């Protein structure tokens, strides 16, 4: 069993690392301070051909797997841009998967080619204020109209809606009570983000200010029939195709963030001299950082195992969830230890680790809670009774 990156995968890591070197700490600090989307970074990634890394070659993508996408996102997050960099391109990597699998050939060309080229940006509107992780309880409704649907409702935590041209939208087309199963009656759409019909309110938040999160208020948005993905009422099932890839990519991004924090901490520990010796010579500094490396390394190979299983079309739900859990925890641990290594300067923006620490909370909270991850593993691996 070879658990190293193969030459092609290593080339991806090297190429992305070189690309990211053009965007230094000053760039990401400015984007954070100004709450400004990193357009230049997004354009550079698009021009390098990485936005379509997992999209079909016939559409201009690279046709590679989730393993290669994870390597891409890990390198991006490790580069110093953290989750600001990763979130600027994250949706392009996993979000359109439902369109790839369930869209018509016309839809794939019309919807995916502009994303791959970087000519359009999209946002992903699923979560609602009163539903949270209970997606089957969403209330946004799409009622039939002439040649399409009229959609009204609310969404929350919609990333990049300030910048997006298109919206991937999950809405009910039938009431939950009328279906045989709670997941019945939800339909997936990919359509223009009409700002006359969708009010987008930015949510001030703890970190990752460069990439916006939003509350959406949708009031009689018209969606034509040609913008419906697949069959009416099966949208939730289509989204399930994206759940494991999303968990894998979030894990990879978290690990990249943690590795950047660890690298900064180790560098500071070698340079900072106290009582006539570098603080990195002290085991009280060395051991926590060495432990952080071990956690990050183990999380990385769980992530790559999950990705390889997915690409082989084998079951990977437990591994994808475990990767998300381990990656998030390892990243938070590394970022906390990086701040502690810097001492008081860890609290200063100059050394960047406080920014990485704030962003390290994102993968703990999203896209699924630790408790649901553990419940999934308990039920599906340990064969314990469902707890909720």
C-alpha positions in Angstrom: 0.0 0.0 0.0 1.5 3.3 -1.1 0.2 6.2 0.9 2.5 8.9 -0.6 1.3 11.4 -3.2 2.0 10.2 -6.7 4.1 12.4 -9.0 1.0 14.0 -10.6 -0.5 14.8 -7.2 2.8 16.2 -6.0 2.9 18.4 -9.1 -0.5 19.8 -8.2 0.7 20.6 -4.7 3.9 22.2 -6.0 2.1 24.3 -8.7 -0.6 25.6 -6.2 2.1 26.4 -3.7 4.0 28.5 -6.3 0.8 30.3 -7.3 -0.1 31.2 -3.8 3.4 32.6 -3.2 2.2 35.6 -5.2 -0.3 36.5 -2.4 1.6 37.3 0.8 0.5 38.1 4.4 0.1 41.7 3.5 -2.5 40.8 0.8 -4.5 38.6 3.1 -4.3 41.1 6.0 -5.6 43.8 3.7 -8.5 41.6 2.5 -9.4 40.8 6.1 -9.2 44.4 7.3 -11.2 45.8 4.4 -13.6 42.9 4.3 -12.7 42.7 0.6 -13.2 39.6 -1.6 -9.9 38.3 -2.9 -10.7 38.8 -6.6 -7.1 38.7 -7.7 -6.6 35.4 -6.1 -9.8 34.0 -7.5 -8.8 35.1 -11.0 -5.2 33.6 -10.7 -6.7 30.2 -9.6 -9.1 30.3 -12.6 -6.4 31.3 -15.1 -4.2 28.4 -13.8 -7.1 26.0 -14.5 -7.7 24.9 -11.0 -11.3 25.9 -10.5 -12.3 23.0 -12.7 -10.0 20.4 -11.2 -12.8 18.0 -10.5 -15.1 19.1 -13.4 -15.4 17.1 -16.7 -12.7 17.6 -19.3 -15.4 18.2 -22.0 -16.4 21.4 -20.2 -12.8 22.7 -19.8 -12.2 21.0 -16.4 -9.3 18.7 -15.5 -11.5 15.6 -14.9 -9.6 14.7 -11.7 -10.9 13.3 -8.5 -11.7 14.5 -5.0 -8.2 13.4 -3.9 -6.6 15.9 -6.3 -9.2 18.5 -5.2 -8.3 17.9 -1.6 -4.6 18.4 -2.4 -5.4 21.6 -4.1 -7.5 23.0 -1.2 -4.9 21.8 1.4 -2.2 23.7 -0.5 -4.4 26.8 -0.8 -5.2 26.9 3.0 -1.6 26.1 3.9 -0.4 29.1 1.8 -1.2 31.8 4.4 -4.6 32.7 3.0 -6.3 30.2 5.3 -10.0 29.9 5.0 -10.3 33.2 3.3 -8.4 31.7 0.3 -10.1 28.4 0.5 -13.6 29.7 0.8 -13.1 32.0 -2.2 -13.0 29.0 -4.4 -14.5 26.2 -2.3 -18.0 26.2 -3.9 -16.5 25.7 -7.4 -14.9 22.5 -6.3 -17.8 20.6 -4.7 -20.9 22.7 -5.2 -21.6 21.9 -8.8 -21.4 18.2 -8.3 -25.2 17.8 -8.4 -25.2 19.5 -11.8 -22.4 17.2 -13.1 -24.4 14.1 -12.1 -28.0 15.2 -12.6 -27.9 18.1 -15.0 -28.7 17.9 -18.7 -25.9 18.3 -21.2 -27.2 21.8 -22.0 -27.3 22.7 -18.3 -23.7 21.5 -17.8 -22.4 23.7 -20.7 -24.4 26.7 -19.7 -23.9 26.5 -15.9 -20.5 25.0 -15.4 -18.3 26.4 -18.1 -18.5 30.0 -16.8 -17.7 28.7 -13.3 -14.7 26.8 -14.5 -13.4 29.8 -16.4 -13.9 32.1 -13.4 -16.3 34.3 -15.4 -19.1 33.7 -12.9 -19.3 33.1 -9.2 -22.0 31.2 -7.4 -23.4 30.8 -3.9 -25.0 27.8 -2.2 -28.3 28.5 -0.4 -29.5 25.6 1.7 -29.4 26.5 5.4 -32.4 28.4 6.9 -32.7 30.3 10.2 -35.4 27.9 11.6 -34.1 24.7 10.2 -30.3 24.6 10.8 -28.9 21.2 10.2 -32.4 19.7 9.9 -32.5 20.4 6.2 -35.8 18.5 5.6 -37.5 21.2 7.7 -36.7 24.1 5.3 -39.6 26.4 4.6 -38.5 28.2 1.4 -41.1 27.3 -1.1 -41.2 27.2 -4.9 -44.7 27.2 -6.3 -45.5 26.4 -9.9 -46.0 29.2 -12.4 -46.1 29.5 -16.1 -42.9 27.9 -17.5 -41.2 28.0 -14.1 -41.5 28.6 -10.3 -42.0 31.5 -8.0 -39.7 31.2 -4.9 -40.0 32.9 -1.6 -38.3 32.3 1.7 -35.2 32.9 3.8 -31.7 31.4 3.8 -28.7 32.0 6.2 -25.0 31.6 6.2 -24.9 31.8 2.4 -21.2 32.3 1.5 -20.1 34.7 -1.3 -23.7 36.0 -2.0 -22.3 39.5 -2.1 -20.2 38.6 -5.1 -22.2 35.8 -6.7 -23.9 35.9 -10.1 -25.7 32.6 -9.6 -27.4 30.8 -6.8 -27.6 27.0 -6.1 -30.9 27.0 -4.3 -32.8 24.2 -2.4 -36.5 24.9 -2.0 -39.6 22.9 -1.2 -42.0 22.2 -4.0 -44.3 20.2 -1.8 -45.0 20.3 1.9 -43.1 18.0 4.2 -46.3 16.6 5.6 -47.4 15.5 2.2 -44.4 13.3 1.5 -43.8 9.7 2.3 -40.4 10.6 3.7 -39.2 13.9 5.2 -36.7 14.4 2.3 -39.5 14.2 -0.3 -40.7 17.3 -2.0 -37.5 19.4 -2.1 -36.2 20.6 -5.5 -32.8 22.0 -6.5 -32.3 25.0 -8.7 -29.4 26.8 -10.2 -30.4 30.2 -11.4 -29.5 33.9 -11.7 -29.2 35.8 -8.4 -31.7 38.5 -9.1 -31.0 41.2 -6.5 -34.3 42.8 -7.2 -35.9 39.7 -5.7 -33.2 38.6 -3.3 -32.1 40.9 -0.5 -28.6 40.0 0.6 -27.6 41.1 4.1 -24.0 40.6 5.1 -23.5 39.0 8.6 -20.6 40.6 10.6 -18.6 37.7 12.0 -15.6 36.6 14.1 -13.3 35.8 11.2 -12.8 35.3 7.5 -14.1 38.8 6.8 -12.6 38.7 3.3 -15.3 36.1 2.2 -18.8 37.2 3.1 -21.5 35.2 4.8 -25.1 36.4 4.4 -28.7 36.2 5.3 -31.0 36.0 2.2 -34.5 37.2 1.9 -36.2 35.8 -1.2 -39.4 37.5 -2.4 -41.1 36.1 -5.5 -38.0 35.1 -7.4 -38.9 33.6 -10.8 -36.9 30.5 -11.7 -37.5 29.1 -15.2 -38.0 25.4 -15.8 -34.6 25.1 -17.5 -32.9 26.1 -14.3 -34.3 23.2 -12.3 -31.7 20.4 -11.7 -33.1 17.0 -12.3 -36.6 15.9 -11.3 -38.9 18.0 -9.1 -39.0 16.7 -5.5 -35.6 14.9 -5.6 -33.3 17.8 -4.7 -32.3 16.6 -1.3 -31.2 13.3 -2.7 -29.1 15.1 -5.3 -27.4 17.1 -2.6 -26.4 13.9 -0.8 -23.9 13.4 -3.7 -22.0 16.4 -2.5 -21.9 15.7 1.3 -18.9 13.4 1.4 -16.8 15.5 -1.0 -17.6 18.6 1.1 -16.5 17.0 4.3 -13.3 15.8 2.7 -12.5 19.2 1.3 -13.3 21.0 4.6 -10.9 18.6 6.3 -8.1 19.2 3.8 -8.6 23.0 4.2 -8.5 22.7 8.0 -5.3 20.7 8.0 -3.7 23.2 5.6 -4.6 26.0 7.9 -3.2 24.1 10.9 0.0 23.3 9.1 0.5 27.0 8.3 0.0 27.9 11.9 2.4 25.2 13.0 5.0 26.3 10.5 4.8 29.9 11.8 5.1 28.7 15.4 8.1 26.6 14.7 9.8 29.4 12.8 9.1 31.9 15.7 10.4 29.4 18.2 13.7 29.2 16.4 14.1 32.9 16.1 12.8 34.1 19.5 15.6 34.3 22.1 14.8 34.5 25.8 17.3 34.0 28.7 20.1 33.6 26.1 18.6 30.7 24.1 15.9 30.2 21.5 12.6 29.2 23.1 12.3 26.3 20.7 15.2 24.7 22.5 12.8 24.2 25.5 10.8 21.0 25.6 7.9 23.0 27.0 7.7 24.6 23.5 8.9 21.6 21.5 6.5 18.9 22.7 3.2 20.8 22.1 4.3 21.6 18.6 5.4 18.1 17.9 2.1 16.8 19.2 0.3 19.2 16.9 2.3 17.8 13.9 1.3 14.3 14.8 -2.4 15.2 15.0 -2.3 17.0 11.7 -0.5 14.2 9.9 -2.9 11.6 11.1 -5.9 13.7 10.1 -4.3 14.3 6.6 -4.1 10.6 5.9 -7.6 9.9 7.0 -8.7 12.6 4.6 -6.7 11.1 1.8 -8.2 7.7 2.6 -11.7 9.1 2.4 -10.9 10.8 -0.9 -9.4 7.7 -2.4 -12.5 5.7 -1.4 -14.8 8.2 -2.9 -12.9 8.3 -6.1 -13.0 4.5 -6.3 -16.8 4.8 -5.8 -16.6 2.8 -2.6 -18.5 3.7 0.6 -16.7 6.5 2.5 -19.3 8.1 4.8 -17.5 7.1 8.0 -14.1 8.1 6.7 -15.3 11.4 5.3 -17.0 12.3 8.6 -14.0 11.2 10.6 -11.7 13.3 8.4 -13.8 16.3 9.0 -13.8 15.7 12.8 -10.1 15.0 13.1 -9.0 17.7 10.7 -11.0 20.4 12.5 -9.8 19.4 15.9 -6.2 19.2 14.7 -6.4 22.6 13.1 -7.8 24.2 16.2 -5.2 22.6 18.4 -2.3 23.7 16.1 -3.6 27.3 15.9 -4.0 27.5 19.7 -0.5 26.2 20.3 0.8 28.6 17.7 -0.6 31.5 19.7 0.8 30.1 22.9 4.2 29.7 21.3 4.2 33.4 20.3 3.2 34.5 23.8 1.8 38.0 23.9 2.7 38.5 20.2 0.4 35.7 19.3 -2.4 38.1 20.1 -1.0 40.7 17.7 -2.2 40.8 14.1 1.4 41.3 12.9 2.2 37.6 13.3 -1.0 36.3 11.6 -1.7 33.4 14.0 -4.6 35.2 15.7 -6.3 35.4 12.3 -5.7 31.7 11.7 -6.9 30.8 15.1 -10.2 32.7 14.5 -10.7 30.9 11.2 -9.9 27.5 12.8 -13.4 27.5 14.4 -15.1 27.4 11.0 -14.5 23.7 10.4 -15.5 22.8 13.9 -18.9 24.4 13.3 -19.5 23.7 9.6 -20.7 22.1 7.5 -21.9 19.7 10.1 -21.5 19.6 13.9 -19.2 17.3 15.7 -22.2 15.8 17.5 -23.8 14.7 14.2 -20.5 13.3 12.9 -20.2 11.2 16.1 -23.8 10.1 15.9 -23.2 9.0 12.3 -20.2 7.0 13.2 -21.9 5.5 16.2 -24.9 4.3 14.1 -23.2 3.3 10.9 -19.9 1.9 12.1 -20.6 0.7 15.7 -24.2 -0.3 14.9 -25.6 1.6 17.8 -29.3 2.7 17.8 -30.1 6.1 16.3 -30.1 8.7 19.1 -32.2 11.5 17.4 
